[in-house]
Amino acid sequence: MEEITRKKEVVKVKLLNKGLAQVAFTVVGGTITATSTGNITELSRGPTFSIYVQQEYFDLAGLTQQEKTLFFETVSVQQAYNPSIGGGHTGDGLWEQIVLTTSPIPSDQLQLEFGLGAGLPGTTTDWSQLVYYRNRTFVQTTDMAGFAFLPTNSQNNMGSAYPTASDRIYIYRFLQASCLAPDAQFSSLLIPGCQIVLGATAKEEPEFQYLYRLMRSYELQQSHDED
């Protein structure tokens, strides 16, 4: 019998990374205010809590031009240490969300997505668009009041990791710094920078399947543009 040898396709995992700069919250004129060496946008600001968002994206145009579909293998957020606080009081804290989507979140919907959780009912992000979501809270406790680093209070992860033909992956890091009362504000709250690491494989699919993903990406993009 004639031996037939087939060449096995080797698909390599591509590692992409994008850095987000550190953010510093301080109190300016009685209002909690954030600054950063990178981009940052104010969503809400006040004496007891303020919300900001950092935005970046992965450019996948080189892959989509080859008409390949991106399959997500792993997503991780790498950070050197917990947020640190100066002059804090029991109950002071930070709420952090990191969101990766295949379509941009409209600017007038950012605070809604943060409050409800991107990809969940009531938000503009379709579940299939939500590549990754991580929610963490940090709270100053009585036991840790003398410690500079805020202890982690909770962490939740979710996401569809649905394959995509989109040419970008959008990154959002929402940050809400808060204190219990205007007369008991912290003096500083520093959130370290982080690296978003995305591991994915680019594969060719049957043409009808690829065109369906491409059309779906376009439809979702158009729905955001119309809102």
mmCIF file of the C-alpha atoms, coordinates in Angstrom:
data_MODEL
# 
_entry.id   MODEL 
# 
loop_
_atom_site.group_PDB 
_atom_site.id 
_atom_site.type_symbol 
_atom_site.label_atom_id 
_atom_site.label_alt_id 
_atom_site.label_comp_id 
_atom_site.label_asym_id 
_atom_site.label_entity_id 
_atom_site.label_seq_id 
_atom_site.pdbx_PDB_ins_code 
_atom_site.Cartn_x 
_atom_site.Cartn_y 
_atom_site.Cartn_z 
_atom_site.occupancy 
_atom_site.B_iso_or_equiv 
_atom_site.pdbx_formal_charge 
_atom_site.auth_seq_id 
_atom_site.auth_comp_id 
_atom_site.auth_asym_id 
_atom_site.auth_atom_id 
_atom_site.pdbx_PDB_model_num 
ATOM 1   C CA . MET A 1 1   ? 0.000   0.000  0.000  1.00 0.00 ? 1   MET A CA 1 
ATOM 2   C CA . GLU A 1 2   ? 1.315   3.349  -0.991 1.00 0.00 ? 2   GLU A CA 1 
ATOM 3   C CA . GLU A 1 3   ? 2.122   5.457  2.002  1.00 0.00 ? 3   GLU A CA 1 
ATOM 4   C CA . ILE A 1 4   ? 0.619   8.924  1.906  1.00 0.00 ? 4   ILE A CA 1 
ATOM 5   C CA . THR A 1 5   ? 2.174   11.616 4.062  1.00 0.00 ? 5   THR A CA 1 
ATOM 6   C CA . ARG A 1 6   ? 0.185   14.763 4.722  1.00 0.00 ? 6   ARG A CA 1 
ATOM 7   C CA . LYS A 1 7   ? 1.842   17.915 5.870  1.00 0.00 ? 7   LYS A CA 1 
ATOM 8   C CA . LYS A 1 8   ? 0.394   18.996 9.185  1.00 0.00 ? 8   LYS A CA 1 
ATOM 9   C CA . GLU A 1 9   ? -0.430  22.657 9.451  1.00 0.00 ? 9   GLU A CA 1 
ATOM 10  C CA . VAL A 1 10  ? 1.387   24.320 12.331 1.00 0.00 ? 10  VAL A CA 1 
ATOM 11  C CA . VAL A 1 11  ? -0.542  27.216 13.792 1.00 0.00 ? 11  VAL A CA 1 
ATOM 12  C CA . LYS A 1 12  ? 1.473   29.442 16.089 1.00 0.00 ? 12  LYS A CA 1 
ATOM 13  C CA . VAL A 1 13  ? -0.040  31.426 18.933 1.00 0.00 ? 13  VAL A CA 1 
ATOM 14  C CA . LYS A 1 14  ? 0.584   35.131 18.447 1.00 0.00 ? 14  LYS A CA 1 
ATOM 15  C CA . LEU A 1 15  ? 1.196   37.150 21.602 1.00 0.00 ? 15  LEU A CA 1 
ATOM 16  C CA . LEU A 1 16  ? 0.107   40.774 21.552 1.00 0.00 ? 16  LEU A CA 1 
ATOM 17  C CA . ASN A 1 17  ? 0.560   43.212 24.412 1.00 0.00 ? 17  ASN A CA 1 
ATOM 18  C CA . LYS A 1 18  ? -0.601  46.733 25.127 1.00 0.00 ? 18  LYS A CA 1 
ATOM 19  C CA . GLY A 1 19  ? 0.385   48.845 28.121 1.00 0.00 ? 19  GLY A CA 1 
ATOM 20  C CA . LEU A 1 20  ? -1.827  51.179 30.131 1.00 0.00 ? 20  LEU A CA 1 
ATOM 21  C CA . ALA A 1 21  ? -0.100  53.923 32.141 1.00 0.00 ? 21  ALA A CA 1 
ATOM 22  C CA . GLN A 1 22  ? -0.388  54.383 35.899 1.00 0.00 ? 22  GLN A CA 1 
ATOM 23  C CA . VAL A 1 23  ? -3.109  56.669 37.240 1.00 0.00 ? 23  VAL A CA 1 
ATOM 24  C CA . ALA A 1 24  ? -2.903  58.936 40.292 1.00 0.00 ? 24  ALA A CA 1 
ATOM 25  C CA . PHE A 1 25  ? -5.996  60.174 42.144 1.00 0.00 ? 25  PHE A CA 1 
ATOM 26  C CA . THR A 1 26  ? -5.614  63.235 44.368 1.00 0.00 ? 26  THR A CA 1 
ATOM 27  C CA . VAL A 1 27  ? -8.035  65.726 45.922 1.00 0.00 ? 27  VAL A CA 1 
ATOM 28  C CA . VAL A 1 28  ? -8.102  69.101 44.156 1.00 0.00 ? 28  VAL A CA 1 
ATOM 29  C CA . GLY A 1 29  ? -10.380 71.786 45.569 1.00 0.00 ? 29  GLY A CA 1 
ATOM 30  C CA . GLY A 1 30  ? -12.355 69.165 47.466 1.00 0.00 ? 30  GLY A CA 1 
ATOM 31  C CA . THR A 1 31  ? -12.904 67.037 44.349 1.00 0.00 ? 31  THR A CA 1 
ATOM 32  C CA . ILE A 1 32  ? -11.323 63.650 43.615 1.00 0.00 ? 32  ILE A CA 1 
ATOM 33  C CA . THR A 1 33  ? -9.304  64.137 40.417 1.00 0.00 ? 33  THR A CA 1 
ATOM 34  C CA . ALA A 1 34  ? -7.188  61.757 38.315 1.00 0.00 ? 34  ALA A CA 1 
ATOM 35  C CA . THR A 1 35  ? -4.057  62.358 36.255 1.00 0.00 ? 35  THR A CA 1 
ATOM 36  C CA . SER A 1 36  ? -1.986  59.995 34.135 1.00 0.00 ? 36  SER A CA 1 
ATOM 37  C CA . THR A 1 37  ? 1.065   60.017 31.873 1.00 0.00 ? 37  THR A CA 1 
ATOM 38  C CA . GLY A 1 38  ? -1.108  58.217 29.301 1.00 0.00 ? 38  GLY A CA 1 
ATOM 39  C CA . ASN A 1 39  ? -4.584  58.967 27.956 1.00 0.00 ? 39  ASN A CA 1 
ATOM 40  C CA . ILE A 1 40  ? -7.430  59.235 30.457 1.00 0.00 ? 40  ILE A CA 1 
ATOM 41  C CA . THR A 1 41  ? -11.006 60.521 30.180 1.00 0.00 ? 41  THR A CA 1 
ATOM 42  C CA . GLU A 1 42  ? -13.227 61.852 32.956 1.00 0.00 ? 42  GLU A CA 1 
ATOM 43  C CA . LEU A 1 43  ? -16.711 60.301 33.161 1.00 0.00 ? 43  LEU A CA 1 
ATOM 44  C CA . SER A 1 44  ? -17.833 61.695 36.524 1.00 0.00 ? 44  SER A CA 1 
ATOM 45  C CA . ARG A 1 45  ? -16.148 63.759 39.240 1.00 0.00 ? 45  ARG A CA 1 
ATOM 46  C CA . GLY A 1 46  ? -17.138 64.697 42.784 1.00 0.00 ? 46  GLY A CA 1 
ATOM 47  C CA . PRO A 1 47  ? -16.082 64.947 46.452 1.00 0.00 ? 47  PRO A CA 1 
ATOM 48  C CA . THR A 1 48  ? -16.851 61.311 47.383 1.00 0.00 ? 48  THR A CA 1 
ATOM 49  C CA . PHE A 1 49  ? -16.253 59.439 44.124 1.00 0.00 ? 49  PHE A CA 1 
ATOM 50  C CA . SER A 1 50  ? -14.918 60.031 40.624 1.00 0.00 ? 50  SER A CA 1 
ATOM 51  C CA . ILE A 1 51  ? -14.907 57.789 37.540 1.00 0.00 ? 51  ILE A CA 1 
ATOM 52  C CA . TYR A 1 52  ? -12.333 57.821 34.739 1.00 0.00 ? 52  TYR A CA 1 
ATOM 53  C CA . VAL A 1 53  ? -11.529 55.541 31.808 1.00 0.00 ? 53  VAL A CA 1 
ATOM 54  C CA . GLN A 1 54  ? -8.351  54.711 29.896 1.00 0.00 ? 54  GLN A CA 1 
ATOM 55  C CA . GLN A 1 55  ? -8.727  53.577 26.273 1.00 0.00 ? 55  GLN A CA 1 
ATOM 56  C CA . GLU A 1 56  ? -6.418  51.693 23.896 1.00 0.00 ? 56  GLU A CA 1 
ATOM 57  C CA . TYR A 1 57  ? -6.694  49.097 21.146 1.00 0.00 ? 57  TYR A CA 1 
ATOM 58  C CA . PHE A 1 58  ? -4.928  46.204 19.446 1.00 0.00 ? 58  PHE A CA 1 
ATOM 59  C CA . ASP A 1 59  ? -4.509  46.732 15.700 1.00 0.00 ? 59  ASP A CA 1 
ATOM 60  C CA . LEU A 1 60  ? -5.296  43.468 13.876 1.00 0.00 ? 60  LEU A CA 1 
ATOM 61  C CA . ALA A 1 61  ? -5.399  44.887 10.343 1.00 0.00 ? 61  ALA A CA 1 
ATOM 62  C CA . GLY A 1 62  ? -2.394  42.799 9.285  1.00 0.00 ? 62  GLY A CA 1 
ATOM 63  C CA . LEU A 1 63  ? -4.336  39.634 10.063 1.00 0.00 ? 63  LEU A CA 1 
ATOM 64  C CA . THR A 1 64  ? -7.682  40.666 8.591  1.00 0.00 ? 64  THR A CA 1 
ATOM 65  C CA . GLN A 1 65  ? -6.004  41.732 5.349  1.00 0.00 ? 65  GLN A CA 1 
ATOM 66  C CA . GLN A 1 66  ? -4.959  38.087 5.009  1.00 0.00 ? 66  GLN A CA 1 
ATOM 67  C CA . GLU A 1 67  ? -8.634  37.117 5.411  1.00 0.00 ? 67  GLU A CA 1 
ATOM 68  C CA . LYS A 1 68  ? -7.931  35.128 8.554  1.00 0.00 ? 68  LYS A CA 1 
ATOM 69  C CA . THR A 1 69  ? -10.123 34.708 11.618 1.00 0.00 ? 69  THR A CA 1 
ATOM 70  C CA . LEU A 1 70  ? -8.691  35.381 15.059 1.00 0.00 ? 70  LEU A CA 1 
ATOM 71  C CA . PHE A 1 71  ? -9.258  32.677 17.690 1.00 0.00 ? 71  PHE A CA 1 
ATOM 72  C CA . PHE A 1 72  ? -8.515  33.755 21.265 1.00 0.00 ? 72  PHE A CA 1 
ATOM 73  C CA . GLU A 1 73  ? -6.375  31.363 23.310 1.00 0.00 ? 73  GLU A CA 1 
ATOM 74  C CA . THR A 1 74  ? -5.669  33.416 26.417 1.00 0.00 ? 74  THR A CA 1 
ATOM 75  C CA . VAL A 1 75  ? -6.043  36.900 27.888 1.00 0.00 ? 75  VAL A CA 1 
ATOM 76  C CA . SER A 1 76  ? -4.190  38.121 30.949 1.00 0.00 ? 76  SER A CA 1 
ATOM 77  C CA . VAL A 1 77  ? -3.703  41.381 32.821 1.00 0.00 ? 77  VAL A CA 1 
ATOM 78  C CA . GLN A 1 78  ? -0.232  41.764 34.289 1.00 0.00 ? 78  GLN A CA 1 
ATOM 79  C CA . GLN A 1 79  ? 0.283   44.186 37.143 1.00 0.00 ? 79  GLN A CA 1 
ATOM 80  C CA . ALA A 1 80  ? 3.201   44.569 39.534 1.00 0.00 ? 80  ALA A CA 1 
ATOM 81  C CA . TYR A 1 81  ? 1.290   45.410 42.727 1.00 0.00 ? 81  TYR A CA 1 
ATOM 82  C CA . ASN A 1 82  ? -2.062  46.483 44.194 1.00 0.00 ? 82  ASN A CA 1 
ATOM 83  C CA . PRO A 1 83  ? -3.166  50.136 44.260 1.00 0.00 ? 83  PRO A CA 1 
ATOM 84  C CA . SER A 1 84  ? -1.553  52.132 47.069 1.00 0.00 ? 84  SER A CA 1 
ATOM 85  C CA . ILE A 1 85  ? -3.235  54.779 49.211 1.00 0.00 ? 85  ILE A CA 1 
ATOM 86  C CA . GLY A 1 86  ? -1.973  57.685 51.280 1.00 0.00 ? 86  GLY A CA 1 
ATOM 87  C CA . GLY A 1 87  ? -3.919  59.242 54.154 1.00 0.00 ? 87  GLY A CA 1 
ATOM 88  C CA . GLY A 1 88  ? -6.686  56.699 53.705 1.00 0.00 ? 88  GLY A CA 1 
ATOM 89  C CA . HIS A 1 89  ? -9.595  55.878 55.977 1.00 0.00 ? 89  HIS A CA 1 
ATOM 90  C CA . THR A 1 90  ? -11.615 52.716 56.521 1.00 0.00 ? 90  THR A CA 1 
ATOM 91  C CA . GLY A 1 91  ? -14.044 52.375 53.598 1.00 0.00 ? 91  GLY A CA 1 
ATOM 92  C CA . ASP A 1 92  ? -11.921 54.245 51.055 1.00 0.00 ? 92  ASP A CA 1 
ATOM 93  C CA . GLY A 1 93  ? -11.572 52.192 47.909 1.00 0.00 ? 93  GLY A CA 1 
ATOM 94  C CA . LEU A 1 94  ? -11.166 51.603 44.219 1.00 0.00 ? 94  LEU A CA 1 
ATOM 95  C CA . TRP A 1 95  ? -13.394 49.886 41.657 1.00 0.00 ? 95  TRP A CA 1 
ATOM 96  C CA . GLU A 1 96  ? -11.517 48.734 38.548 1.00 0.00 ? 96  GLU A CA 1 
ATOM 97  C CA . GLN A 1 97  ? -12.892 47.134 35.380 1.00 0.00 ? 97  GLN A CA 1 
ATOM 98  C CA . ILE A 1 98  ? -10.872 46.012 32.373 1.00 0.00 ? 98  ILE A CA 1 
ATOM 99  C CA . VAL A 1 99  ? -12.913 45.327 29.241 1.00 0.00 ? 99  VAL A CA 1 
ATOM 100 C CA . LEU A 1 100 ? -11.829 44.051 25.801 1.00 0.00 ? 100 LEU A CA 1 
ATOM 101 C CA . THR A 1 101 ? -14.369 44.242 22.962 1.00 0.00 ? 101 THR A CA 1 
ATOM 102 C CA . THR A 1 102 ? -14.359 43.748 19.192 1.00 0.00 ? 102 THR A CA 1 
ATOM 103 C CA . SER A 1 103 ? -16.405 46.927 18.631 1.00 0.00 ? 103 SER A CA 1 
ATOM 104 C CA . PRO A 1 104 ? -15.972 50.331 20.278 1.00 0.00 ? 104 PRO A CA 1 
ATOM 105 C CA . ILE A 1 105 ? -18.263 51.428 23.094 1.00 0.00 ? 105 ILE A CA 1 
ATOM 106 C CA . PRO A 1 106 ? -19.991 54.731 22.215 1.00 0.00 ? 106 PRO A CA 1 
ATOM 107 C CA . SER A 1 107 ? -18.594 57.578 24.298 1.00 0.00 ? 107 SER A CA 1 
ATOM 108 C CA . ASP A 1 108 ? -22.023 58.471 25.694 1.00 0.00 ? 108 ASP A CA 1 
ATOM 109 C CA . GLN A 1 109 ? -22.512 54.864 26.869 1.00 0.00 ? 109 GLN A CA 1 
ATOM 110 C CA . LEU A 1 110 ? -19.219 54.379 28.702 1.00 0.00 ? 110 LEU A CA 1 
ATOM 111 C CA . GLN A 1 111 ? -20.565 55.098 32.182 1.00 0.00 ? 111 GLN A CA 1 
ATOM 112 C CA . LEU A 1 112 ? -23.572 52.834 31.570 1.00 0.00 ? 112 LEU A CA 1 
ATOM 113 C CA . GLU A 1 113 ? -21.326 49.951 30.486 1.00 0.00 ? 113 GLU A CA 1 
ATOM 114 C CA . PHE A 1 114 ? -19.214 50.469 33.591 1.00 0.00 ? 114 PHE A CA 1 
ATOM 115 C CA . GLY A 1 115 ? -22.202 50.504 35.928 1.00 0.00 ? 115 GLY A CA 1 
ATOM 116 C CA . LEU A 1 116 ? -24.069 47.512 34.485 1.00 0.00 ? 116 LEU A CA 1 
ATOM 117 C CA . GLY A 1 117 ? -21.148 45.404 33.265 1.00 0.00 ? 117 GLY A CA 1 
ATOM 118 C CA . ALA A 1 118 ? -20.323 45.311 29.544 1.00 0.00 ? 118 ALA A CA 1 
ATOM 119 C CA . GLY A 1 119 ? -22.041 42.508 27.655 1.00 0.00 ? 119 GLY A CA 1 
ATOM 120 C CA . LEU A 1 120 ? -24.831 42.073 30.207 1.00 0.00 ? 120 LEU A CA 1 
ATOM 121 C CA . PRO A 1 121 ? -28.531 42.957 29.675 1.00 0.00 ? 121 PRO A CA 1 
ATOM 122 C CA . GLY A 1 122 ? -29.144 46.687 29.400 1.00 0.00 ? 122 GLY A CA 1 
ATOM 123 C CA . THR A 1 123 ? -25.740 47.497 27.870 1.00 0.00 ? 123 THR A CA 1 
ATOM 124 C CA . THR A 1 124 ? -24.856 48.302 24.264 1.00 0.00 ? 124 THR A CA 1 
ATOM 125 C CA . THR A 1 125 ? -22.143 45.649 24.024 1.00 0.00 ? 125 THR A CA 1 
ATOM 126 C CA . ASP A 1 126 ? -23.303 42.364 22.496 1.00 0.00 ? 126 ASP A CA 1 
ATOM 127 C CA . TRP A 1 127 ? -22.105 39.287 24.408 1.00 0.00 ? 127 TRP A CA 1 
ATOM 128 C CA . SER A 1 128 ? -20.326 37.975 21.310 1.00 0.00 ? 128 SER A CA 1 
ATOM 129 C CA . GLN A 1 129 ? -18.295 41.209 21.219 1.00 0.00 ? 129 GLN A CA 1 
ATOM 130 C CA . LEU A 1 130 ? -17.025 40.821 24.777 1.00 0.00 ? 130 LEU A CA 1 
ATOM 131 C CA . VAL A 1 131 ? -13.604 39.193 24.483 1.00 0.00 ? 131 VAL A CA 1 
ATOM 132 C CA . TYR A 1 132 ? -12.691 39.640 28.152 1.00 0.00 ? 132 TYR A CA 1 
ATOM 133 C CA . TYR A 1 133 ? -13.976 41.332 31.299 1.00 0.00 ? 133 TYR A CA 1 
ATOM 134 C CA . ARG A 1 134 ? -12.347 41.591 34.728 1.00 0.00 ? 134 ARG A CA 1 
ATOM 135 C CA . ASN A 1 135 ? -13.896 43.406 37.674 1.00 0.00 ? 135 ASN A CA 1 
ATOM 136 C CA . ARG A 1 136 ? -11.942 44.038 40.899 1.00 0.00 ? 136 ARG A CA 1 
ATOM 137 C CA . THR A 1 137 ? -12.651 46.059 44.031 1.00 0.00 ? 137 THR A CA 1 
ATOM 138 C CA . PHE A 1 138 ? -10.179 47.233 46.670 1.00 0.00 ? 138 PHE A CA 1 
ATOM 139 C CA . VAL A 1 139 ? -11.248 48.552 50.080 1.00 0.00 ? 139 VAL A CA 1 
ATOM 140 C CA . GLN A 1 140 ? -9.342  49.985 53.027 1.00 0.00 ? 140 GLN A CA 1 
ATOM 141 C CA . THR A 1 141 ? -10.252 47.949 56.111 1.00 0.00 ? 141 THR A CA 1 
ATOM 142 C CA . THR A 1 142 ? -9.759  48.557 59.824 1.00 0.00 ? 142 THR A CA 1 
ATOM 143 C CA . ASP A 1 143 ? -7.204  45.745 60.038 1.00 0.00 ? 143 ASP A CA 1 
ATOM 144 C CA . MET A 1 144 ? -5.207  47.115 57.078 1.00 0.00 ? 144 MET A CA 1 
ATOM 145 C CA . ALA A 1 145 ? -5.572  50.829 57.847 1.00 0.00 ? 145 ALA A CA 1 
ATOM 146 C CA . GLY A 1 146 ? -1.830  51.316 58.386 1.00 0.00 ? 146 GLY A CA 1 
ATOM 147 C CA . PHE A 1 147 ? -0.841  49.454 55.222 1.00 0.00 ? 147 PHE A CA 1 
ATOM 148 C CA . ALA A 1 148 ? -0.044  51.421 52.055 1.00 0.00 ? 148 ALA A CA 1 
ATOM 149 C CA . PHE A 1 149 ? -1.437  48.850 49.600 1.00 0.00 ? 149 PHE A CA 1 
ATOM 150 C CA . LEU A 1 150 ? -5.193  48.355 49.353 1.00 0.00 ? 150 LEU A CA 1 
ATOM 151 C CA . PRO A 1 151 ? -6.303  44.743 49.907 1.00 0.00 ? 151 PRO A CA 1 
ATOM 152 C CA . THR A 1 152 ? -8.339  43.069 47.170 1.00 0.00 ? 152 THR A CA 1 
ATOM 153 C CA . ASN A 1 153 ? -11.984 42.837 48.208 1.00 0.00 ? 153 ASN A CA 1 
ATOM 154 C CA . SER A 1 154 ? -13.445 40.942 45.218 1.00 0.00 ? 154 SER A CA 1 
ATOM 155 C CA . GLN A 1 155 ? -12.666 39.780 41.678 1.00 0.00 ? 155 GLN A CA 1 
ATOM 156 C CA . ASN A 1 156 ? -14.959 38.574 38.888 1.00 0.00 ? 156 ASN A CA 1 
ATOM 157 C CA . ASN A 1 157 ? -14.153 37.504 35.323 1.00 0.00 ? 157 ASN A CA 1 
ATOM 158 C CA . MET A 1 158 ? -16.288 36.792 32.278 1.00 0.00 ? 158 MET A CA 1 
ATOM 159 C CA . GLY A 1 159 ? -16.260 37.021 28.480 1.00 0.00 ? 159 GLY A CA 1 
ATOM 160 C CA . SER A 1 160 ? -17.268 35.108 25.356 1.00 0.00 ? 160 SER A CA 1 
ATOM 161 C CA . ALA A 1 161 ? -13.792 34.947 23.710 1.00 0.00 ? 161 ALA A CA 1 
ATOM 162 C CA . TYR A 1 162 ? -15.779 34.562 20.481 1.00 0.00 ? 162 TYR A CA 1 
ATOM 163 C CA . PRO A 1 163 ? -13.643 34.335 17.287 1.00 0.00 ? 163 PRO A CA 1 
ATOM 164 C CA . THR A 1 164 ? -13.623 37.527 15.252 1.00 0.00 ? 164 THR A CA 1 
ATOM 165 C CA . ALA A 1 165 ? -12.821 38.981 11.844 1.00 0.00 ? 165 ALA A CA 1 
ATOM 166 C CA . SER A 1 166 ? -12.706 42.505 13.309 1.00 0.00 ? 166 SER A CA 1 
ATOM 167 C CA . ASP A 1 167 ? -9.574  44.539 12.621 1.00 0.00 ? 167 ASP A CA 1 
ATOM 168 C CA . ARG A 1 168 ? -9.347  45.920 16.169 1.00 0.00 ? 168 ARG A CA 1 
ATOM 169 C CA . ILE A 1 169 ? -9.730  44.818 19.775 1.00 0.00 ? 169 ILE A CA 1 
ATOM 170 C CA . TYR A 1 170 ? -10.714 47.765 21.955 1.00 0.00 ? 170 TYR A CA 1 
ATOM 171 C CA . ILE A 1 171 ? -9.395  48.065 25.516 1.00 0.00 ? 171 ILE A CA 1 
ATOM 172 C CA . TYR A 1 172 ? -11.064 49.981 28.356 1.00 0.00 ? 172 TYR A CA 1 
ATOM 173 C CA . ARG A 1 173 ? -9.896  50.334 31.946 1.00 0.00 ? 173 ARG A CA 1 
ATOM 174 C CA . PHE A 1 174 ? -12.565 51.969 34.126 1.00 0.00 ? 174 PHE A CA 1 
ATOM 175 C CA . LEU A 1 175 ? -11.458 53.353 37.497 1.00 0.00 ? 175 LEU A CA 1 
ATOM 176 C CA . GLN A 1 176 ? -13.688 54.658 40.275 1.00 0.00 ? 176 GLN A CA 1 
ATOM 177 C CA . ALA A 1 177 ? -11.977 56.075 43.360 1.00 0.00 ? 177 ALA A CA 1 
ATOM 178 C CA . SER A 1 178 ? -14.189 56.682 46.374 1.00 0.00 ? 178 SER A CA 1 
ATOM 179 C CA . CYS A 1 179 ? -14.252 57.768 50.027 1.00 0.00 ? 179 CYS A CA 1 
ATOM 180 C CA . LEU A 1 180 ? -17.038 57.636 52.612 1.00 0.00 ? 180 LEU A CA 1 
ATOM 181 C CA . ALA A 1 181 ? -17.376 61.363 53.310 1.00 0.00 ? 181 ALA A CA 1 
ATOM 182 C CA . PRO A 1 182 ? -16.144 64.713 51.915 1.00 0.00 ? 182 PRO A CA 1 
ATOM 183 C CA . ASP A 1 183 ? -14.468 65.514 55.252 1.00 0.00 ? 183 ASP A CA 1 
ATOM 184 C CA . ALA A 1 184 ? -12.576 62.186 55.290 1.00 0.00 ? 184 ALA A CA 1 
ATOM 185 C CA . GLN A 1 185 ? -10.847 62.101 51.917 1.00 0.00 ? 185 GLN A CA 1 
ATOM 186 C CA . PHE A 1 186 ? -7.631  60.252 51.177 1.00 0.00 ? 186 PHE A CA 1 
ATOM 187 C CA . SER A 1 187 ? -4.634  62.340 50.137 1.00 0.00 ? 187 SER A CA 1 
ATOM 188 C CA . SER A 1 188 ? -3.548  60.112 47.232 1.00 0.00 ? 188 SER A CA 1 
ATOM 189 C CA . LEU A 1 189 ? -4.471  56.873 45.477 1.00 0.00 ? 189 LEU A CA 1 
ATOM 190 C CA . LEU A 1 190 ? -2.027  55.394 42.969 1.00 0.00 ? 190 LEU A CA 1 
ATOM 191 C CA . ILE A 1 191 ? -3.084  52.688 40.495 1.00 0.00 ? 191 ILE A CA 1 
ATOM 192 C CA . PRO A 1 192 ? -0.077  51.035 38.823 1.00 0.00 ? 192 PRO A CA 1 
ATOM 193 C CA . GLY A 1 193 ? 0.211   50.641 35.093 1.00 0.00 ? 193 GLY A CA 1 
ATOM 194 C CA . CYS A 1 194 ? -0.544  47.261 33.581 1.00 0.00 ? 194 CYS A CA 1 
ATOM 195 C CA . GLN A 1 195 ? 0.053   45.136 30.503 1.00 0.00 ? 195 GLN A CA 1 
ATOM 196 C CA . ILE A 1 196 ? -2.833  43.544 28.615 1.00 0.00 ? 196 ILE A CA 1 
ATOM 197 C CA . VAL A 1 197 ? -1.519  40.343 27.005 1.00 0.00 ? 197 VAL A CA 1 
ATOM 198 C CA . LEU A 1 198 ? -3.564  38.649 24.307 1.00 0.00 ? 198 LEU A CA 1 
ATOM 199 C CA . GLY A 1 199 ? -2.699  35.215 22.953 1.00 0.00 ? 199 GLY A CA 1 
ATOM 200 C CA . ALA A 1 200 ? -4.479  34.257 19.732 1.00 0.00 ? 200 ALA A CA 1 
ATOM 201 C CA . THR A 1 201 ? -4.180  32.154 16.588 1.00 0.00 ? 201 THR A CA 1 
ATOM 202 C CA . ALA A 1 202 ? -5.028  33.404 13.106 1.00 0.00 ? 202 ALA A CA 1 
ATOM 203 C CA . LYS A 1 203 ? -6.614  30.693 10.998 1.00 0.00 ? 203 LYS A CA 1 
ATOM 204 C CA . GLU A 1 204 ? -8.213  30.422 7.621  1.00 0.00 ? 204 GLU A CA 1 
ATOM 205 C CA . GLU A 1 205 ? -11.858 29.309 7.706  1.00 0.00 ? 205 GLU A CA 1 
ATOM 206 C CA . PRO A 1 206 ? -14.238 28.218 4.954  1.00 0.00 ? 206 PRO A CA 1 
ATOM 207 C CA . GLU A 1 207 ? -15.123 31.308 2.945  1.00 0.00 ? 207 GLU A CA 1 
ATOM 208 C CA . PHE A 1 208 ? -18.803 31.355 3.973  1.00 0.00 ? 208 PHE A CA 1 
ATOM 209 C CA . GLN A 1 209 ? -17.856 31.226 7.662  1.00 0.00 ? 209 GLN A CA 1 
ATOM 210 C CA . TYR A 1 210 ? -15.286 34.006 7.349  1.00 0.00 ? 210 TYR A CA 1 
ATOM 211 C CA . LEU A 1 211 ? -17.712 36.197 5.385  1.00 0.00 ? 211 LEU A CA 1 
ATOM 212 C CA . TYR A 1 212 ? -20.355 35.658 8.049  1.00 0.00 ? 212 TYR A CA 1 
ATOM 213 C CA . ARG A 1 213 ? -17.965 36.828 10.784 1.00 0.00 ? 213 ARG A CA 1 
ATOM 214 C CA . LEU A 1 214 ? -16.917 39.798 8.651  1.00 0.00 ? 214 LEU A CA 1 
ATOM 215 C CA . MET A 1 215 ? -20.548 40.761 8.041  1.00 0.00 ? 215 MET A CA 1 
ATOM 216 C CA . ARG A 1 216 ? -21.351 40.378 11.747 1.00 0.00 ? 216 ARG A CA 1 
ATOM 217 C CA . SER A 1 217 ? -18.450 42.646 12.710 1.00 0.00 ? 217 SER A CA 1 
ATOM 218 C CA . TYR A 1 218 ? -19.643 45.225 10.178 1.00 0.00 ? 218 TYR A CA 1 
ATOM 219 C CA . GLU A 1 219 ? -23.253 45.089 11.409 1.00 0.00 ? 219 GLU A CA 1 
ATOM 220 C CA . LEU A 1 220 ? -22.228 45.576 15.031 1.00 0.00 ? 220 LEU A CA 1 
ATOM 221 C CA . GLN A 1 221 ? -19.937 48.445 14.043 1.00 0.00 ? 221 GLN A CA 1 
ATOM 222 C CA . GLN A 1 222 ? -22.769 50.116 12.103 1.00 0.00 ? 222 GLN A CA 1 
ATOM 223 C CA . SER A 1 223 ? -25.190 49.729 15.025 1.00 0.00 ? 223 SER A CA 1 
ATOM 224 C CA . HIS A 1 224 ? -22.752 51.692 17.228 1.00 0.00 ? 224 HIS A CA 1 
ATOM 225 C CA . ASP A 1 225 ? -22.275 54.379 14.577 1.00 0.00 ? 225 ASP A CA 1 
ATOM 226 C CA . GLU A 1 226 ? -26.052 54.886 14.384 1.00 0.00 ? 226 GLU A CA 1 
ATOM 227 C CA . ASP A 1 227 ? -26.559 55.205 18.157 1.00 0.00 ? 227 ASP A CA 1 
# 
